[in-house]
Amino acid sequence: MFDSLTGSLISLVIGTLLGSELMRFLYKPRVIIRYKNVEPLHCADGVFWSLCVENLGRTVASQCIGTLTLYDIVPDQIVSPELVTSEECLPDYPTEALRLSFPRDQIVLPHYYRPVRSASLCWAKLGNPDTLDINPGVTQSIDLCKFQKDGYFIFPSEFGWRRVRARVRSQRICGRIQICPSNEFPTLIDFVLSIDDAGKSQFHALRQQTWKHAVARRLRHPFSAAAP
């Protein structure tokens, strides 16, 4: 009788665990990044590049953070704010009554350089929050950068466009974007920003993958390039 009771308890525990895991799998969020046919937002002095992030799951993707990694950037490619002479027409924040400097303050500087690795981005929503809940079936946009007609890229930070991460002058920038919900594995894409012969910026992204797939690929090919 004791063995029968023990077996029943073990079966109950195993069934509960399997049931909980099955429910979590069926009703978890599923975040994807729309990386095909990305079109910029045109303005008088350049273009803004943003990516659409959609939740195809059955529950909310909570406190989503977008992070940016830039590969192979060196201090000589960082544009110092002192060299910015033309108006960049970055978003304003009139409801916050902020006095924003010109040019906007910059975190990564040529003389204060640090690699951009998993640095926070901002969401393209009123106020540019750094975290966001994405409900099932909802699409949100995350700001990647602005290409200035003077030939450099401006990357925002977790402060939005109030304080930019870096201004980078390069013909080709390789990077990675990760969307990281608090209740699911991250989703990521590798991308290339380039400037064509006509002086216009181009965006190209590789197929998106989950963080688990990226780790598995890195374990299979530990010496492969990190960026496209």
C-alpha positions as CSV (number, residue, x, y, z in Angstrom):
1,M,0.0,0.0,0.0
2,F,2.9,2.3,0.9
3,D,4.5,1.7,-2.5
4,S,1.2,2.3,-4.2
5,L,0.7,5.6,-2.4
6,T,4.3,6.7,-3.2
7,G,3.8,5.8,-6.9
8,S,0.6,7.8,-7.0
9,L,2.3,10.8,-5.4
10,I,5.2,10.6,-7.9
11,S,2.8,10.3,-10.8
12,L,0.9,13.3,-9.5
13,V,4.0,15.4,-9.2
14,I,5.3,14.4,-12.6
15,G,1.9,15.1,-14.2
16,T,1.7,18.5,-12.6
17,L,5.1,19.4,-13.8
18,L,4.5,18.2,-17.3
19,G,1.1,19.9,-17.3
20,S,2.6,23.2,-16.2
21,E,5.4,23.0,-18.8
22,L,2.9,22.2,-21.5
23,M,0.7,25.1,-20.5
24,R,3.7,27.4,-20.4
25,F,4.7,26.2,-23.9
26,L,1.2,26.7,-25.4
27,Y,0.5,30.1,-23.8
28,K,4.0,31.7,-23.8
29,P,4.7,34.9,-25.8
30,R,6.4,34.5,-29.2
31,V,8.3,37.6,-30.2
32,I,9.4,38.0,-33.8
33,I,11.3,40.8,-35.6
34,R,10.0,41.8,-39.0
35,Y,13.3,42.0,-40.8
36,K,12.2,41.8,-44.5
37,N,11.4,44.8,-46.7
38,V,12.3,47.3,-44.0
39,E,11.6,50.8,-45.2
40,P,13.0,53.9,-43.5
41,L,11.1,57.0,-42.4
42,H,12.3,59.8,-44.7
43,C,12.9,63.4,-43.5
44,A,14.6,66.4,-45.0
45,D,18.1,65.7,-43.7
46,G,18.2,61.9,-43.7
47,V,16.2,58.8,-42.8
48,F,15.2,57.0,-39.6
49,W,15.6,53.2,-39.5
50,S,13.2,51.3,-37.2
51,L,12.2,47.6,-36.9
52,C,8.8,46.2,-36.2
53,V,8.5,43.7,-33.3
54,E,5.4,41.6,-33.1
55,N,4.1,39.2,-30.4
56,L,2.5,36.1,-32.1
57,G,2.1,34.3,-28.8
58,R,-0.9,33.9,-26.5
59,T,0.3,35.9,-23.5
60,V,1.9,39.3,-23.1
61,A,5.7,39.7,-23.7
62,S,6.6,41.6,-20.5
63,Q,9.1,44.4,-20.1
64,C,10.7,43.9,-23.5
65,I,14.2,45.5,-23.8
66,G,15.9,46.1,-27.1
67,T,19.7,45.9,-27.1
68,L,22.2,46.9,-29.8
69,T,25.7,45.5,-30.5
70,L,28.0,47.1,-33.0
71,Y,30.9,45.0,-34.3
72,D,34.3,46.3,-35.5
73,I,33.8,49.9,-34.6
74,V,37.0,51.8,-33.7
75,P,37.4,55.2,-32.0
76,D,38.4,56.9,-35.3
77,Q,34.9,56.2,-36.6
78,I,33.1,57.9,-33.8
79,V,32.0,61.4,-34.7
80,S,32.6,64.0,-32.0
81,P,29.6,66.2,-31.1
82,E,31.9,69.2,-31.6
83,L,32.1,68.4,-35.3
84,V,28.3,68.5,-35.7
85,T,27.4,71.8,-37.4
86,S,24.1,71.1,-39.2
87,E,20.8,70.6,-37.5
88,E,20.1,66.9,-37.0
89,C,16.3,67.2,-36.5
90,L,16.1,64.6,-33.8
91,P,12.8,64.0,-32.0
92,D,11.8,66.7,-29.4
93,Y,10.0,66.1,-26.1
94,P,7.8,69.2,-25.6
95,T,5.6,67.5,-22.9
96,E,8.7,67.0,-20.7
97,A,9.8,70.6,-20.9
98,L,13.4,69.5,-21.5
99,R,16.1,71.9,-22.6
100,L,17.9,69.7,-25.1
101,S,21.4,70.7,-26.1
102,F,22.6,71.1,-29.6
103,P,24.0,68.8,-30.6
104,R,22.5,66.2,-28.4
105,D,24.7,64.7,-25.7
106,Q,26.6,61.6,-26.7
107,I,27.6,58.6,-24.5
108,V,30.4,57.1,-26.7
109,L,33.0,59.6,-27.6
110,P,36.3,59.3,-29.5
111,H,38.3,60.1,-26.4
112,Y,36.0,58.2,-24.1
113,Y,35.4,55.1,-26.2
114,R,33.9,51.9,-25.1
115,P,32.5,49.1,-27.3
116,V,28.8,49.1,-27.9
117,R,27.9,45.7,-26.6
118,S,24.3,44.8,-25.6
119,A,23.6,48.5,-25.1
120,S,19.9,49.5,-24.6
121,L,17.9,51.0,-27.4
122,C,14.6,52.9,-27.1
123,W,11.1,52.1,-28.4
124,A,9.5,54.2,-31.1
125,K,6.6,55.2,-28.9
126,L,5.7,58.5,-27.3
127,G,8.4,59.3,-24.8
128,N,10.8,56.6,-26.2
129,P,10.5,54.2,-23.2
130,D,13.4,51.7,-22.8
131,T,11.0,48.8,-21.8
132,L,7.6,47.9,-23.2
133,D,4.9,45.3,-22.7
134,I,3.7,43.8,-26.1
135,N,0.3,42.2,-26.0
136,P,-0.6,39.2,-28.1
137,G,-1.2,40.3,-31.7
138,V,0.3,43.7,-31.2
139,T,3.2,45.2,-33.2
140,Q,5.6,47.8,-31.8
141,S,8.6,49.5,-33.4
142,I,12.0,49.9,-32.0
143,D,14.4,52.7,-33.1
144,L,17.7,51.5,-34.6
145,C,19.3,54.7,-35.9
146,K,19.1,57.8,-38.0
147,F,21.3,58.2,-41.1
148,Q,22.3,61.8,-41.4
149,K,22.8,63.2,-44.9
150,D,26.2,64.3,-43.8
151,G,27.3,60.7,-44.0
152,Y,27.1,59.3,-40.5
153,F,24.7,57.2,-38.4
154,I,23.2,58.3,-35.1
155,F,22.2,55.6,-32.6
156,P,19.8,56.4,-29.8
157,S,20.2,55.1,-26.2
158,E,17.9,54.0,-23.4
159,F,17.3,57.7,-22.9
160,G,15.7,57.8,-26.3
161,W,16.9,60.6,-28.6
162,R,17.5,62.9,-25.6
163,R,21.0,61.5,-25.3
164,V,22.4,59.5,-28.2
165,R,24.6,56.4,-27.9
166,A,27.0,57.2,-30.7
167,R,27.5,58.9,-34.0
168,V,29.4,56.6,-36.3
169,R,30.9,57.5,-39.7
170,S,31.4,54.2,-41.7
171,Q,30.6,52.8,-45.1
172,R,29.5,49.5,-43.5
173,I,28.4,48.7,-40.0
174,C,27.7,45.2,-38.8
175,G,25.6,44.7,-35.7
176,R,23.0,42.7,-33.8
177,I,19.7,43.6,-32.2
178,Q,18.1,41.5,-29.4
179,I,14.6,41.8,-28.1
180,C,14.6,40.5,-24.6
181,P,11.2,39.9,-22.8
182,S,11.4,39.2,-19.1
183,N,9.3,36.0,-19.6
184,E,10.8,34.5,-22.7
185,F,14.1,33.8,-24.4
186,P,15.5,36.7,-26.5
187,T,14.9,37.0,-30.2
188,L,17.8,38.4,-32.3
189,I,18.9,39.4,-35.8
190,D,22.2,40.3,-37.3
191,F,22.2,43.2,-39.7
192,V,24.4,45.4,-42.0
193,L,24.0,49.1,-42.5
194,S,25.8,50.4,-45.5
195,I,26.1,53.5,-47.7
196,D,25.7,52.9,-51.5
197,D,27.4,54.8,-54.3
198,A,24.6,57.4,-54.4
199,G,25.2,58.2,-50.7
200,K,22.0,56.6,-49.4
201,S,21.9,54.2,-46.5
202,Q,20.8,50.6,-46.9
203,F,19.7,48.1,-44.4
204,H,20.1,44.3,-44.7
205,A,19.2,41.7,-42.0
206,L,19.8,38.0,-41.8
207,R,17.2,35.6,-40.8
208,Q,16.1,36.1,-37.2
209,Q,16.8,33.5,-34.6
210,T,16.1,32.8,-31.0
211,W,18.8,33.2,-28.4
212,K,18.8,29.4,-27.9
213,H,19.5,28.8,-31.6
214,A,22.3,31.4,-31.6
215,V,24.0,29.7,-28.6
216,A,23.6,26.3,-30.3
217,R,25.1,27.7,-33.5
218,R,28.0,29.2,-31.6
219,L,28.7,25.9,-29.9
220,R,28.8,24.1,-33.2
221,H,31.0,26.8,-34.8
222,P,32.9,28.4,-32.0
223,F,35.3,30.3,-34.3
224,S,32.8,31.6,-36.8
225,A,32.3,35.3,-37.2
226,A,29.9,36.9,-34.8
227,A,28.5,39.3,-37.4
228,P,27.4,38.9,-41.0
